[in-house]
Amino acid sequence: MDVDAYVAEHGGQWRRLNQLCAQRRLDPAEVDELVALYQRATTQLSVLRSRSPDPVLVSELSQVVLRARARLTSRPRPSWSAVRRFLAADLPGAIWRAAPWWCAVATAFTLLTFTLMWFVADNPETAAAFIGDEEAARLVESGFAGYYTEFSAPTFAFHLWTHNAWLAAKCLAAGVLIVPVGYLLWQNAVNIGVVGGVMVSYGREDVFFGLITPHGLLELTGVFVAAGVGLRIGWAWIAPPEQLTRGQAVARAGRDGVLVTVGLVGLFAVSAVIEAFVTPAPLPVAVRVTIGATAWLAFLAYVLVLGSAAPPDQEVATGDLR
């Protein structure tokens, strides 16, 4: 085998392959060229290994092939632009597209909760049926307020964060089946409605609303968003748009579900910090409520401003996350 002739014939391709491996960004045409040159180089390396006694040449071409393989198979580097795109467009857009669903969930949940609260407050004997007279008295005297100071604030915040994130994940995952989401929401509505009704019936509505409002606005909104997005996934399976197959519709809604799941981790972290550090703080009720309401309104503004500017559903890619 004439090694010099072989190098003269293919050396330009090896140098071009090396050049492509060194470039930071490649356009689609250059990626195709990189793949083609890599495939040729691996074949040529095999030829050299079997026919050429020149170890230096084999080593040099092996290094070029390894660099090309690493460039083709390596994971993309983390990019701050991807994080900015997620926070500024992908996440608020996904929440905004599901707004009719989670707004409907929020309305139904609020009506149900206040109906239960009014019924229990107007019929104090029902508290015994739900939690018992002794438990109701203990709840009013110290149990409800004591819940927020039972553990240290950091421990309490971590517990709340994981609990709420897990509840949201269940709502999102169960959305395709519709019914489990309703059951999870019903459980929470009954819990808040009964406890609130007991507190109101004993004339302690100031304590109840003063403690639950600072964190509850943001926390419950996160649950509503999770439930609404989950139900949207389920509805995509039941009634997909005409231009999409059932699988494509579920995949599109499911992609938004993944985005929202990641985003809600941050939202529940904020609500957990408010509940653990602000709710039980020795501050005037107005100050605590203002802090919670500010965080809640900031989230709604974030979704409204950035979400409404995001691409409409039909323009969002249905494949992997960008």
C-alpha positions in Angstrom: 0.0 0.0 0.0 1.4 3.4 -1.0 0.8 5.4 2.2 1.9 8.7 0.8 -0.6 8.4 -2.1 -3.3 7.3 0.4 -2.6 10.4 2.6 -2.5 12.7 -0.4 -5.9 11.4 -1.5 -7.7 11.5 1.8 -5.7 14.0 3.9 -7.9 16.9 2.9 -10.9 15.1 4.3 -9.2 14.4 7.6 -8.1 18.0 7.9 -11.7 19.2 7.2 -13.0 16.7 9.7 -10.6 18.1 12.3 -11.7 21.6 11.5 -15.4 20.8 11.9 -14.7 19.2 15.3 -12.9 22.4 16.4 -15.8 24.7 15.4 -18.0 25.8 18.3 -21.2 26.0 16.3 -22.2 24.0 13.2 -25.1 24.7 10.9 -27.2 21.8 9.6 -25.1 21.4 6.4 -21.9 21.2 8.4 -23.4 18.6 10.7 -24.3 16.4 7.7 -20.7 16.9 6.4 -19.3 16.0 9.8 -21.3 12.8 9.9 -20.2 11.8 6.3 -16.5 12.6 6.9 -16.6 10.7 10.2 -18.0 7.6 8.5 -15.4 7.8 5.8 -12.6 8.3 8.3 -13.5 5.3 10.4 -13.4 3.2 7.2 -10.0 4.7 6.2 -8.6 4.1 9.7 -9.5 0.4 9.4 -7.8 0.2 6.1 -4.6 1.9 7.5 -4.6 -0.4 10.6 -4.7 -3.5 8.4 -2.3 -2.4 5.7 0.0 0.4 6.9 2.9 -0.2 9.2 3.1 3.5 10.1 2.0 3.8 13.7 2.3 7.6 13.8 -0.2 8.0 10.9 -2.6 5.5 12.5 -2.4 7.3 15.9 -3.0 10.7 14.3 -6.1 9.5 12.4 -7.4 7.7 15.5 -7.3 11.0 17.4 -9.3 12.7 14.6 -11.9 9.9 14.6 -12.2 10.0 18.4 -12.7 13.8 18.4 -15.4 13.5 15.7 -17.1 10.7 17.7 -17.0 12.8 20.8 -18.5 15.8 18.9 -21.3 13.7 17.5 -22.2 11.8 20.7 -21.5 14.4 23.4 -24.5 16.0 25.2 -25.1 19.7 24.5 -23.5 22.0 27.1 -25.8 23.8 29.5 -26.8 27.1 28.1 -28.0 30.2 29.9 -29.9 31.1 26.8 -31.9 27.8 27.2 -32.7 28.7 30.8 -33.8 32.2 29.8 -36.0 30.8 27.0 -37.6 28.4 29.5 -38.3 31.1 32.0 -39.3 33.8 29.6 -41.3 31.8 27.0 -41.7 28.1 27.4 -43.0 28.0 31.0 -45.3 31.0 30.9 -46.5 29.9 27.5 -47.4 26.4 28.7 -49.3 27.8 31.7 -51.1 30.4 29.6 -52.3 27.8 27.0 -53.9 25.9 29.9 -55.4 29.0 31.5 -59.0 28.1 30.7 -58.6 24.8 32.4 -56.9 25.9 35.6 -59.1 29.0 35.9 -62.2 26.7 35.7 -60.6 24.4 38.4 -59.9 27.4 40.6 -63.5 28.7 40.3 -65.0 25.3 41.0 -62.7 24.6 43.9 -63.3 28.0 45.5 -67.1 27.7 45.2 -67.0 24.2 46.7 -64.7 25.2 49.5 -66.7 28.2 50.6 -70.0 26.3 50.3 -68.6 23.6 52.6 -67.2 26.3 54.9 -70.6 28.1 55.1 -72.4 24.8 55.7 -70.2 23.7 58.5 -70.2 27.2 60.1 -74.0 27.4 59.8 -74.4 23.9 61.2 -71.9 23.5 64.0 -73.1 20.0 64.8 -71.7 18.8 61.5 -68.2 19.4 62.9 -68.7 16.5 65.2 -69.5 14.3 62.2 -66.3 15.3 60.4 -63.7 15.6 63.2 -65.4 15.3 66.6 -66.2 17.9 69.2 -62.9 17.5 71.2 -60.8 17.7 68.0 -62.8 20.8 66.9 -62.2 22.5 70.3 -58.5 21.7 70.2 -58.3 22.9 66.6 -59.8 26.3 67.5 -57.8 26.7 70.8 -54.3 25.9 69.5 -54.2 23.2 66.8 -54.7 25.4 63.8 -52.2 28.1 64.7 -49.8 25.6 66.3 -49.5 23.7 63.0 -47.3 26.5 61.6 -44.9 26.5 64.5 -44.7 22.8 65.3 -41.4 22.4 63.5 -38.4 24.6 62.7 -39.0 26.9 59.7 -36.4 25.3 57.4 -37.6 21.8 58.2 -41.2 22.9 57.8 -40.5 24.7 54.5 -38.8 21.6 53.0 -41.7 19.4 54.1 -44.2 21.8 52.5 -42.2 22.0 49.3 -42.0 18.3 48.8 -45.6 17.7 49.8 -47.1 20.3 47.5 -44.8 19.3 44.6 -45.9 15.7 45.0 -49.6 16.7 45.1 -49.1 18.7 41.9 -47.2 15.8 40.2 -50.1 13.5 41.1 -52.6 15.9 39.6 -50.5 16.2 36.4 -49.9 12.4 36.1 -53.5 11.5 36.8 -54.9 14.1 34.5 -55.2 11.7 31.6 -57.7 9.7 33.6 -59.7 12.8 34.6 -61.5 11.3 37.7 -58.4 11.0 40.0 -57.8 14.7 39.6 -61.3 15.5 40.8 -60.8 13.2 43.8 -57.6 14.9 44.8 -59.2 18.3 44.6 -62.2 17.1 46.5 -60.0 15.9 49.4 -58.3 19.3 49.6 -61.6 21.3 49.3 -63.2 19.2 52.1 -60.1 19.7 54.3 -60.0 23.5 53.9 -63.8 23.8 54.0 -64.3 21.8 57.2 -61.4 23.4 59.1 -62.5 26.9 57.9 -66.1 26.2 58.8 -65.1 25.0 62.3 -62.9 28.1 62.9 -65.7 30.4 61.7 -68.4 28.7 63.8 -66.2 29.4 66.9 -65.7 33.0 65.9 -62.1 32.6 64.9 -62.3 33.4 61.2 -59.7 36.2 61.7 -57.2 33.5 62.8 -58.1 31.2 60.0 -57.9 33.7 57.1 -55.0 35.6 58.7 -52.9 32.4 58.6 -54.0 30.7 55.4 -54.2 33.7 53.1 -50.4 34.7 52.9 -49.3 31.4 51.5 -52.6 29.9 50.3 -53.0 32.3 47.4 -49.8 31.1 45.7 -49.9 27.6 46.9 -53.5 26.8 45.8 -52.9 28.6 42.5 -50.0 26.1 41.9 -52.3 23.2 42.6 -55.0 24.7 40.3 -52.4 25.0 37.5 -51.2 21.4 38.0 -54.8 20.1 37.9 -55.8 22.2 34.9 -52.8 21.1 32.9 -53.4 17.5 33.9 -57.1 17.7 32.8 -56.0 19.4 29.5 -53.8 16.3 28.8 -56.8 14.0 29.5 -59.1 16.1 27.3 -56.5 15.9 24.5 -56.9 12.1 24.6 -60.7 12.3 24.7 -61.2 15.0 22.0 -58.1 15.8 20.0 -58.0 18.7 17.6 -59.1 17.8 14.0 -55.6 18.3 12.6 -53.9 16.0 15.1 -54.1 12.3 15.9 -54.9 11.3 19.4 -51.3 10.5 20.1 -50.0 13.8 18.7 -52.6 15.8 20.8 -51.6 14.0 24.0 -47.9 14.4 23.2 -48.3 18.2 22.6 -50.3 18.6 25.9 -47.9 16.3 27.7 -45.0 18.4 26.6 -46.6 21.4 28.2 -47.2 19.2 31.3 -43.5 18.5 31.6 -42.7 22.2 31.3 -45.2 23.1 34.0 -44.0 20.3 36.3 -40.5 21.8 36.3 -41.8 25.3 36.8 -44.1 24.4 39.7 -41.1 23.1 41.6 -39.9 26.8 41.9 -43.4 28.1 42.6 -43.9 25.7 45.5 -40.5 26.5 46.9 -41.6 30.2 47.1 -45.0 29.3 48.7 -43.2 27.0 51.2 -40.8 29.8 52.2 -43.8 32.1 52.7 -45.7 29.5 54.8 -42.8 28.6 56.9 -41.3 32.0 57.5 -44.0 34.6 56.9 -47.3 33.0 57.9 -46.2 32.4 61.6 -44.1 35.5 61.8 -45.1 38.1 64.6 -46.1 40.6 62.0 -49.4 42.4 61.5 -51.9 40.4 59.5 -52.0 43.1 56.9 -48.3 42.9 56.3 -48.3 39.1 56.0 -51.2 39.1 53.6 -49.5 41.8 51.6 -46.4 39.7 51.2 -48.4 36.7 50.1 -50.6 38.7 47.8 -47.6 40.4 46.2 -46.0 37.0 45.4 -49.3 35.8 44.0 -49.9 38.8 41.8 -46.3 38.7 40.6 -46.9 35.1 39.4 -50.2 36.0 37.7 -48.5 39.0 36.0 -45.6 36.8 34.9 -48.0 34.3 33.2 -50.2 37.1 31.7 -47.4 39.2 30.3 -45.0 36.6 29.1 -47.5 33.8 28.5 -49.7 35.8 26.2 -46.7 36.7 24.1 -45.5 33.1 23.7 -46.2 31.2 20.5 -49.7 29.8 20.1 -50.1 26.0 20.6 -49.9 25.1 16.9 -46.5 26.8 16.6 -44.9 25.0 19.4 -42.8 22.0 18.5 -44.3 18.7 19.6 -41.0 16.8 19.9 -38.4 16.9 22.5 -37.8 19.9 24.7 -35.7 22.5 23.0 
